[in-house]
């Protein structure tokens, strides 16, 4: 399901290599303006790194995924080079990272 949330970053970004495609990703948690929480997972092999810090306000567009026992995630927060998926983004400080 495609979503767009605005909220406040609650954790500093951490980086990891995907086990599936070995691309570098960043992740950080956000408390949405409606009070819900989710984790942003952004492929920084495709889009620029988002210089988010706790307390920053962001708008995130991407695909929402629920994984039992874990916080919901929003991924596909970047453009799709293959043009098969809706483009997502992270907006921070008036700049779009996609």
C-alpha positions in Angstrom: 0.0 0.0 0.0 1.4 3.4 -1.0 1.4 5.9 1.8 2.5 9.5 2.6 3.3 10.4 6.2 4.7 13.5 7.9 6.3 13.2 11.2 9.4 13.6 13.5 12.5 11.6 13.2 13.1 9.7 16.5 16.3 7.8 15.9 19.5 8.6 14.1 20.0 6.8 10.8 21.9 3.5 10.7 23.2 1.8 7.7 23.2 -1.8 6.6 23.7 -4.0 3.5 20.6 -5.8 2.3 20.9 -9.6 2.5 18.8 -9.9 -0.7 20.5 -7.5 -3.1 23.6 -6.4 -1.2 22.8 -2.7 -1.6 23.3 -0.2 1.1 20.3 1.0 3.0 19.7 3.5 5.7 17.0 3.2 8.3 15.5 5.6 10.9 12.3 5.7 12.9 9.6 8.3 12.6 6.6 9.3 14.8 3.9 10.4 12.4 1.9 13.5 13.1 -1.1 11.2 13.8 0.9 9.5 16.6 1.7 6.2 14.8 5.3 5.1 14.4 7.1 3.4 11.6 10.6 2.7 10.3 11.9 4.3 7.1 14.2 2.0 5.0 15.8 3.9 2.1 18.0 2.4 -0.5 21.0 4.8 -0.7 22.5 2.9 -3.6 19.7 4.4 -5.6 18.9 7.7 -3.9 21.0 10.2 -1.9 21.5 9.6 1.8 19.0 11.6 3.9 20.8 13.7 6.5 18.0 13.2 9.1 18.6 13.7 12.8 16.3 13.1 15.7 13.9 16.0 16.0 13.8 16.7 12.3 10.5 16.9 10.5 10.1 14.8 7.4 7.5 13.8 4.8 7.9 10.3 3.5 6.2 8.6 0.6 6.7 4.9 -0.1 5.2 1.5 0.3 4.0 0.5 3.8 4.8 -3.1 4.9 3.6 -4.8 8.1 5.9 -7.5 9.4 4.5 -9.4 12.4 6.3 -8.6 15.6 8.2 -5.7 14.1 7.3 -2.0 13.6 5.7 -1.2 10.2 8.2 -0.1 7.6 8.0 2.4 4.7 10.3 1.5 1.9 10.5 2.3 -1.8 11.3 5.8 -0.6 13.2 6.5 -3.8 12.7 6.7 -7.6 12.4 3.4 -9.5 15.1 3.1 -12.1 13.1 0.3 -13.8 9.9 2.4 -13.9 7.9 -0.5 -12.6 7.0 1.0 -9.2 5.5 4.2 -8.0 8.3 6.6 -7.1 8.8 7.5 -3.4 10.7 10.1 -1.6 11.8 11.6 1.7 11.5 15.4 2.1 13.6 17.1 4.7 14.1 20.8 5.1 12.4 21.5 1.7 14.7 19.2 -0.2 13.4 16.0 -1.9 15.6 12.9 -1.6 14.5 10.3 -4.2 
